[in-house]
Amino acid sequence: MFNAIKNVIERIKSVMFPTKDIEKYLNIEIAVSSTMSNSIELWEKILGGEAPWINKKEGVFSLNIANAVCKELTDTSTNELVSSISGNDFIDKQYQYLIKDINDWLQWGLGEGGIALKPYISNNQIIVDYIRADMFFPVEFNNRKEITAAVFLEQISKGKFIYSRLEYQKYENGLHTFDNYAFVRKADNHEVNFNQYSDLGNQIDLHSVSEWMDLEPHYEIGNVDRPLFAYFKAPGINTVDFTSPLGTPCYENAIDLIKEAEKQYSRYLWEYQGGELAIDASADLFDIERGTNKPVLPNGKDRLYRTYDYDTSSNVGNGGSNKFIDVFAPTLRDESYARGFNNILKRIEFNCGLSYGDLSDPQAIEKTAEEIKSSKQRKYNTVTAIQNELDNVFEHIAYIMNIYAVGLGKANSMNISLNNDWGDSVLVDSEKQRNIDLQEVNIGLMPEWKYKMKWQGLTEQQAKAEVAESSSNGLEYDDEE
């Protein structure tokens, strides 16, 4: 995928990663390659509907397919989630805000390859900041590619000035250190997205900014066994940069297909626009408006009529027609374009680990029972991988909150338990769910025709017709159907 859009990426100037300033002021080396930083900018453009191939003048608009993929996987992964911490009511109360916000931060994490979660203490409460990919800079990571040191960027706009704060956190040998640095620069008049600028400006006193007056320039927390920040990494290998600890979006393997889908849809729309019914008529057939000498067309029919001058001496109009009136009504090829568009959507579903019908038209998909099974199993595997990663993140956040609760005097020990229940809706293995449905048919809890619709791909009419022909009270399932 990346090679196919390499030329586009090389033309993108990476202005959103102030890595040189960070490295200079903190005397560190950021573990984000130019390839990764350019890719993160590309992903943000895709999610924002500004992918390089979008060209509104040529009728190529964003369909927000990448966002749809992220939302579908987010909703499916968390739809029935019940997560809590037992052993300390204060910690659980703080933790529930994280769960309440999960649909937002998880969608960003899947859309940009990952997201950092940074708990901190404010007014005796434990708050979690969600740091997106363009404001998070890994510095060090271990052999398992677990990030152990990172820089977090926060920016505030006040009048004509932009204030930036770099928070450098590092874990090493049971000690976690925090360092805060503040900077200011004057905003450019044309600047809109101030967080996408590489110049931090001049260093200033941290406490000169009212929002950061309560922060310490440097402090340490000891006797911890992991970093005091967490990172959700979207499942899958990083094919953009094999050495990076960062993840890639859930739609990374389908970017070229998304590009083709959005272009194909523009062709589909143009088929309707270019094939609109029109009547080419000689201007002599209409009244002429005084002052403009233009034909007066029937009220509200401007789009329908196209006028031209007709040469009576040669019996030919300026369009080459020898008729006073000529109807333009070409045969539309919309079905072919729609079918092609739907086939691309199916391929996107496959590459993103979705089920057929999540994006594509489920009524236009001919599926055997085996195809239904493999499609659902594919999505089951994708969602399970996301939930496994979330399990690790939740456990990590619970640990950090416990550490901070002890510091606040809200906990006396580290004896808390995390409880996650993901439910069994879409996530139940398709084979297991099919057996459950079969049992419900046999005991009368599910109509047989509904079973046939769900697992054999029949329409309601077809399923009811088959049931009517059957004299069996139960249902024997044939794997080959």
N, C-alpha and C positions, 0 to 999 in steps of 0.2 A: 504494500500500500504506500509506504513512505517514498519509495523510489518513484512512484507514479506522479507524486505531487512535489517532487524534490525541487523542480524549477520554480514552483510557486513559493515554496518555503524560503528558498535562497533570496527571493526578492523582498521578503518581509524583514524589516529592520527591527531588531529586538530592543524596543525602547522601554519595555515594562520591567526589566530585570536590572536593578541598579547594582549589579554584582561587583563592579569595579570599585564603587564607593564603599560598599560593605567590606570588601576585602582590605581596602586601604585603611579604613578607620578601625577595624577590629583585628587586623593583622591575622587573617584567616584565609582559607581557600574554600570557596563555595563548591559543593559537589554537584553542580548542575551544569551540564555541557551546553554549548550553544545549540546543539541539535535538540536537546530537551526543551530549552527555553523557547526556541522558535516553534516547536510543536505545541507547547502550552498556549502560546499566543494564537496559533491556528485553531486549537480546540475552543478557545474563548470566542473567536470570531464565528466559528460554526454555531456554537450555542447562542450567540447573539444575533444570528440571522445575517451575518456579514461574511460568509465564506468567500474565498477568492473567486469562485466561479459564479457568484450571484451577480447578475447584470439586469437591472430593472428596465433599462432602455431596450434590451433585447428580449424582454419578457421572461427572464429567468429569475424567479422569486424563491425565497426560502420556504420550505414546507415544514421546517422545524422537526425534521425526522429524528435528528440526534436527540433533541429534547424529549421526543415521544418515547424513544428507546429507554432513556434514563428514567423517565417517569414510570413507564410500565414496569421496569425491573425494581424500582424503588417501592412502588405501591404493592407489587406482588410479594416482595421480600418482607415488608413490614405490616401488611394488612391486618394480621391477627396477632401481632407481637404484644406480649405482656411481659414486661421486664421490671424487676424490683430488687431492692437490697434489703435483706433481713439482718437483724442484729443491731441496727441503729436507725431510728426514725429520722434523725436530722440528716444523715447522709442520704437516705432514700428520698427525702423531700427534695434535696438538691439534685439528685440523680434524675428525678422524674422530668425536670426541665429539659435535660438532654434527650430523653425519650420523646417528649412532646415536640421537639424541634427536628426529629430525625428525618422526616420527609424532605425538609429543606436541605439540610447539610449532606444527607446521603445522595440526593440527586446531584448536588455539586461534585461530590466525591466521585461518583460514577461518570460524570460528564467531563471532569478534568483529570481523571486518573487517580485522584486521591485528595484527601483533605486532612489538615492537622487539627487536633482538638487540644486546646490549652486551658486547663483549669487554673483559676487564680482566686484569691480571697479579696472580697470587697464588702465592706460594712458587715463583717462577721458572717457573710454568706459565701458559698463556693459557686462561682460562675464559670461557665465554659465558653471560651472563644472558639469560633470555627474559622480557621485560617485557610483561605483558598490557595490554589497552587501558585498564583502570581505574587503572593505575599509571604511565601514560606520557602526558606532556602536551607536545605540540608547541608551540613558541614562534615559530619563524620557518621559512619555506619559500620556495623560489625560484619562478620563473615556471613551471617544470616540476612544481611541487608536490612537490619533493624537500625533505624536512625537513632543515634545517641547524642548528637549535637546539631543544633539548628538555629537559624536566625528568623525571627518573626518581625515583619514590617507593619507598622501602624501609621496612618497618615491622617492629619486633620487640616481642613481648609478654613482659614479665618481671614476674611477680607481679601487682601492682595497677597497673603502669605500662606505657604504650605508648610506645616510642621510634620516632621517624620520622627518616629521612634523606632530604634532597632533594639530588640530584646534578644540577647544571645543566651541560650540555655545549653548547658553541657553536662552530661552524666559520665562519670568515670570513677571506678573503684568505690562504689557506694556513696559518692558525693555528687550532689547536683548543684551547679552554680548558676546564678542569674546575673546578667549584666545589662544595664539599660543606658542607651545613648540617645540624645535628642539633637535634631537638626532643623534648620529653617532656610527657606529660600523664597524668593519672590515668584509668584505665579505669572506665567505668560498670559497675555491678554486673550490669546486664541485657545488657551488650554481648557479642555473640557474634562477629560479623565485624568485628574491630577495624580492618581495612583499608577498611571502608566507612563511615568517619566523617570529617566535614569539618574537625574541629578538630585542628590539629597540636600545640597547647599552647604551652609556653614554649621559647625557644631555649636550648640548652646547648652546652657545649664538645664538639666532635666526638669528642675522645679520651677523654671521660668514659664512653663506651660501649665495652666491651671488644672487641666485634665490629668496631668501626671505628677502633681505635687505630692501625692501620697506614696509614690513609688520610690524604692531604694535604688541607688545606682548599682549597688552590688550586695548580694547576700547569698547564703549557702544553706542547703538542707542536707544533713548527713544521715547515715544509716538507712539508705534506701537501696532497693535492689534493681531499679530500672529508672529510665528517664521519667520526669514529671510532666511529660506531654505524650500524647498518643497520635498515631497516624493511621488513618484508614486508607488502605491501598486497594484499588479496584482489582478484583481477581484477574489472573492471566499474566502471561509473560510480557515484559517490556520489549517489544520489537523495534522500538525507536532507538533506544540506547540500552544495550544488554548489561552495561555496567552500572546503571542508575538504580538507586533504591526507590525511586518514584514509580508510580504505576501509570498505566495508560487507560484512556476511557473505554467504556463498555462497547462503544461503537467504532473503536479504532480500526478493526479489521473490515469495516464497511464504509470507510470514508469515500473511496472511489465510487462505490455503489450509490451512496447518498448523492454524490455529485451527478451521476447519471440519472438517478430518479428525478431529481429536481429539473434537470434539462429535459427529460422525457415528458414530464408534466407540462412544461412550457410548450412543447410541441402539441400535446393534447389540447391545451387551451387555444393554441393558434389554429388548430384544425377547425374549431368552432368559429373563431373570429374571422379567419380567412374564408370560411365556407358559408358565411352568413348569406341568406337570401337577399338578392339585390335585383333591381329593375333598371337596366340601362335604357334611357329614353332620350329622344331628341328634345332639345330645349324648346323647339317650336311647338311642342304639345302642351306647354304650360303658359299661363299668363306671365307677363314680364312685370316685375316690380319697378315702379317709377323711381328714378333717382339712382338705382343700383344697376338697372338693366339685367337683374338676375331672375331666373325662373322662380315662380312662386310654387313651392311644392305643397302637397297635401299636408294639412296640419298634423304634426307628430310623426311624419313619415320621412324625415330627413335621412335616416339611416337606410331606408329601403330604396329610395330613388337616387340614381346617379345620372346626371344629365350630360349631354355632349352636343356639339354643334353638328347638324346634319347637312351635308352638301347635296342639295337636290339635283345639281347638274350631273353629278357622278353617281348619285344614289349610294353614297358611302359616308358613314359617320366617322368621327375622329378616332373611334376605337376599332375601325376596320369593318364594322358591321354594315350590312346593307338593309337593316331593318330600322324602322322608327322606334320600335320597342323590342328589347331583347332581355329575357329573364336569365339571371345568373343563379343557378341552383346546383352546385356540384355535389356529387355523392360524397358524403362524409366518411372518413376512415377512422372515426373515433373509436370503434370497437377494437381495431388493431392497436391503436396507441394505448388504449386503456388496458388491454391484455398485456402489452409490453411493459407498461408501468407497473402493473400488478406482479408480473414475474420478477421485476427488479426488487420490489418490496419483499417478496418471498425470499430472495437471496439475502437481503439485508437481515431478515428475521433469522435465517440460518447462521449467518456470520456473527450475529450478536447473541446467539443462544436463546432466541425467543421461540415461541410456538407459532406455527403457521396460523394466520388469522389475527395475530396481535396488531399488525400494521396493514397487512393485505386484506382484500375483501374475502371473508370466509365463505361467501356464497359462490365465489368464482374458483374455489380450490377443490379439485377432485382428489380425494384422499382415500386410500385403503385403510383398513383397520390397523395394519402394521405401520403405515405412515403416521397415523394419528398417535399411535403409541410412541414412536421414536421422536415425534415433534414435542409431545408433552414431556417426555423423558429429558430431552435436551434443555427445555426451560427449567425443569426440576433441578437438573445438575447446575445450571447457571445460578439459580436463586439459592440453592444450598451452599454454593461457594461464597456468595455474598454474605449469607447469614453466618457462615463459619468465621469469616473475617470480622464481622460485627461482634460475634461472641468474644473474640480476642480484644477488640477495642473496648467493649463494655467492661470486661474484666480489668483492663488497664486503667480505665477511668475510675472505676470503683476503688481500685488500689490508691490512686492519687487522691481522691476525695477523702479516703480514710486517713491518709497521711495529714492532709490539711485539717481534718476534723480533730485529730489529736492535737495539732498545734493550736486550734481554737478552743480547746478544752471541751469539745463536744463529743469526744470519744476517748475512752480509756485504754482501748486495745485495738488490735488489727483483726479482731474476730468478727468479720462480717461475711455474709454469704450472698452471692449473686444468683438470681433465679430468672432464667429466660424460657419463655414458652412461645414458640413461633407459630403455634396452631398447625393445622393439617390440611387447610383448604387446597390450594393449588399445589402445595408442596408434597402431598402424599404421592408416593411412587405410583405411576400410572397403572402398573400391573396390580398393585395392592388395591387401588381405588376401583379398578374394574372388578376385582373379586368381591369387594364390598358391595358394589352396585348389583352384582349378580345375586348375591345372597339376599339383598333387599327385594329383588324381583321374585325370587323363589318363595319369600315369606309374605309377599303382597304389599311391601312398603313402596315399591317403585313400579309404575306401569311398564310392561314389557316393551311397548313402543318407544318409550323414552330411553330405555337402555339401548335399543337399536339405533336411535338417532345419535346418541352420545358416542357409542363405540363402533358403530358400523358406517357412520357417515351418511345415513339415510335422511331424507326429508320426513316431516311428520306424516305426510300422506303415504309415502312409501312404507314407512315403519308400521303404520296402522293397517295397511293392506296386507303386509306379511303376517302380522299377528292374527288378522281375521282368517287367514288361510291355514293357520296352525291350530292343531287340536291339542297341543301340549300345554299343560298348565305352567310348567317351568320353562327354562331356557338353557339350551346347551350351546356354549360358545365355541365357534370354530375359529382357530387362530388364523386360518387361511382366508377368512372372509374379509 
